[in-house]
Amino acid sequence: MCTMIVEKAKVSGSGKGRDGWFTLRQANVSYDHPFHAPLDHAVNIDFVNPELGLDARVAVELSADAARELVRAITTALERGDQQHVRS
């Protein structure tokens, strides 16, 4: 059964796609059936720039455990970066 769960976030950064680097504008995060990963359900993240069309997309499909570990790693890296930046 499809969950139809989708969350969107405005982002600022760069992604590397088939045609090289492009500016990212949005992340679409869903919890649903993956297209490629051998999982029943996955956290699917599409980093996109809607203004540039369908080729301006970087897709990731993660297990729920991998997504939680990624959230933990991002949070830790940000906290460490904040601490180091304050010291400089």
BALOBA-1460 file (C-alpha; in Angstrom, 3 decimals):
// residues 88
<rec num="1" residu="m" x="0.000" y="0.000" z="0.000"/>
<rec num="2" residu="c" x="1.322" y="3.439" z="-0.923"/>
<rec num="3" residu="t" x="1.621" y="5.808" z="1.995"/>
<rec num="4" residu="m" x="1.471" y="9.054" z="-0.010"/>
<rec num="5" residu="i" x="3.655" y="10.644" z="2.714"/>
<rec num="6" residu="v" x="5.643" y="13.550" z="1.238"/>
<rec num="7" residu="e" x="7.354" y="16.446" z="2.984"/>
<rec num="8" residu="k" x="9.054" y="19.296" z="1.127"/>
<rec num="9" residu="a" x="11.866" y="21.553" z="2.294"/>
<rec num="10" residu="k" x="13.475" y="24.554" z="0.670"/>
<rec num="11" residu="v" x="17.219" y="23.964" z="0.436"/>
<rec num="12" residu="s" x="20.243" y="25.899" z="-0.690"/>
<rec num="13" residu="g" x="23.200" y="24.008" z="-2.085"/>
<rec num="14" residu="s" x="24.497" y="22.080" z="-5.075"/>
<rec num="15" residu="g" x="23.914" y="18.607" z="-6.444"/>
<rec num="16" residu="k" x="25.742" y="16.623" z="-9.093"/>
<rec num="17" residu="g" x="23.532" y="14.978" z="-11.670"/>
<rec num="18" residu="r" x="23.983" y="13.354" z="-15.046"/>
<rec num="19" residu="d" x="24.967" y="16.639" z="-16.700"/>
<rec num="20" residu="g" x="27.201" y="17.938" z="-13.873"/>
<rec num="21" residu="w" x="26.626" y="20.280" z="-10.959"/>
<rec num="22" residu="f" x="23.444" y="22.296" z="-10.526"/>
<rec num="23" residu="t" x="21.891" y="24.528" z="-7.867"/>
<rec num="24" residu="l" x="19.503" y="22.793" z="-5.473"/>
<rec num="25" residu="r" x="16.285" y="24.534" z="-4.479"/>
<rec num="26" residu="q" x="14.148" y="21.847" z="-2.823"/>
<rec num="27" residu="a" x="14.241" y="18.458" z="-1.124"/>
<rec num="28" residu="n" x="11.248" y="16.156" z="-1.445"/>
<rec num="29" residu="v" x="11.214" y="13.531" z="1.294"/>
<rec num="30" residu="s" x="8.775" y="10.649" z="1.121"/>
<rec num="31" residu="y" x="8.173" y="7.399" z="2.949"/>
<rec num="32" residu="d" x="6.882" y="4.991" z="0.365"/>
<rec num="33" residu="h" x="7.843" y="2.190" z="-1.984"/>
<rec num="34" residu="p" x="11.317" y="2.727" z="-3.466"/>
<rec num="35" residu="f" x="11.941" y="2.487" z="-7.204"/>
<rec num="36" residu="h" x="15.264" y="0.654" z="-6.963"/>
<rec num="37" residu="a" x="16.289" y="-0.249" z="-3.388"/>
<rec num="38" residu="p" x="15.297" y="-3.815" z="-2.397"/>
<rec num="39" residu="l" x="13.027" y="-2.608" z="0.415"/>
<rec num="40" residu="d" x="9.284" y="-2.790" z="1.030"/>
<rec num="41" residu="h" x="9.263" y="0.881" z="2.089"/>
<rec num="42" residu="a" x="12.032" y="3.464" z="2.136"/>
<rec num="43" residu="v" x="12.776" y="7.056" z="2.939"/>
<rec num="44" residu="n" x="13.128" y="8.544" z="-0.531"/>
<rec num="45" residu="i" x="14.880" y="11.884" z="-0.866"/>
<rec num="46" residu="d" x="14.888" y="13.830" z="-4.118"/>
<rec num="47" residu="f" x="17.104" y="16.902" z="-4.172"/>
<rec num="48" residu="v" x="15.801" y="19.021" z="-7.055"/>
<rec num="49" residu="n" x="15.754" y="22.327" z="-8.856"/>
<rec num="50" residu="p" x="12.245" y="22.473" z="-10.377"/>
<rec num="51" residu="e" x="13.251" y="25.430" z="-12.565"/>
<rec num="52" residu="l" x="15.770" y="23.245" z="-14.444"/>
<rec num="53" residu="g" x="13.455" y="20.341" z="-15.233"/>
<rec num="54" residu="l" x="13.598" y="16.600" z="-14.589"/>
<rec num="55" residu="d" x="17.345" y="16.212" z="-15.166"/>
<rec num="56" residu="a" x="18.123" y="18.511" z="-12.203"/>
<rec num="57" residu="r" x="17.526" y="15.763" z="-9.639"/>
<rec num="58" residu="v" x="19.590" y="13.664" z="-7.253"/>
<rec num="59" residu="a" x="17.643" y="10.753" z="-5.769"/>
<rec num="60" residu="v" x="18.395" y="8.653" z="-2.673"/>
<rec num="61" residu="e" x="16.474" y="5.678" z="-1.270"/>
<rec num="62" residu="l" x="17.300" y="4.644" z="2.307"/>
<rec num="63" residu="s" x="16.039" y="2.094" z="4.775"/>
<rec num="64" residu="a" x="14.340" y="3.618" z="7.808"/>
<rec num="65" residu="d" x="17.329" y="2.668" z="9.982"/>
<rec num="66" residu="a" x="19.777" y="4.214" z="7.506"/>
<rec num="67" residu="a" x="17.691" y="7.411" z="7.388"/>
<rec num="68" residu="r" x="17.710" y="7.650" z="11.185"/>
<rec num="69" residu="e" x="21.484" y="7.117" z="11.214"/>
<rec num="70" residu="l" x="21.876" y="9.828" z="8.561"/>
<rec num="71" residu="v" x="19.792" y="12.248" z="10.657"/>
<rec num="72" residu="r" x="22.018" y="11.459" z="13.660"/>
<rec num="73" residu="a" x="25.206" y="11.978" z="11.626"/>
<rec num="74" residu="i" x="23.979" y="15.278" z="10.164"/>
<rec num="75" residu="t" x="22.956" y="16.549" z="13.603"/>
<rec num="76" residu="t" x="26.310" y="15.569" z="15.113"/>
<rec num="77" residu="a" x="28.274" y="17.158" z="12.261"/>
<rec num="78" residu="l" x="26.284" y="20.391" z="12.585"/>
<rec num="79" residu="e" x="26.785" y="20.508" z="16.356"/>
<rec num="80" residu="r" x="30.532" y="19.894" z="15.998"/>
<rec num="81" residu="g" x="30.764" y="22.482" z="13.233"/>
<rec num="82" residu="d" x="28.896" y="25.043" z="15.338"/>
<rec num="83" residu="q" x="31.252" y="24.433" z="18.268"/>
<rec num="84" residu="q" x="34.355" y="24.718" z="16.117"/>
<rec num="85" residu="h" x="33.084" y="27.790" z="14.300"/>
<rec num="86" residu="v" x="32.380" y="29.601" z="17.592"/>
<rec num="87" residu="r" x="35.969" y="28.938" z="18.740"/>
<rec num="88" residu="s" x="37.501" y="30.436" z="15.592"/>
